[in-house]
Amino acid sequence: MKGKIVTREQAPTSGVVDHLCAMADMPKPQVAIARCRHADAFATGRDRARRGLCNHGILRRLDEPELEAVLAHELSHVAHRDSL
């Protein structure tokens, strides 16, 4: 998907991901954003050091509660190590 890892300042979802990770008592994964029109989000990464969360398209289409629900779902994949 050619997602680019973004910094906290660059990621519009960073605050939501920080909040969800704090609630789940888990380390924050890297956040990547792919420039694409499709409304989709997914977790990725083969090992603990490379786990990431990629979202695109949904940033323009979902409101904050919907976005939080989608990102919580993707973080559950990261937490359960089923993001391959």
C-alpha positions, 0 to 999 in steps of 0.5 A: 500500500506504500504507506509512509510512517508518520510522526505524532505531529503528522498523524491526525489519528495520533491522539486517538491511538495514544488514548486507545493504547493507554486504555489497553496498556500496550505500547503504541505501534508506528502509524503509517498513512497510505494516500488512497481514496479507499476507506480502509484500515489495517494492522501490519508487521511481522514482529514487535519492532515492525508493527504498525497501523496503516489507515487511509481514506477513512480519515476523510469519511469517518467521524471521531467515534467511528474512527476510534472504533476502527482503530481499536479493532486494528489495535486488537490485531496488533495486541494479539499478534495476528497482523500478518 
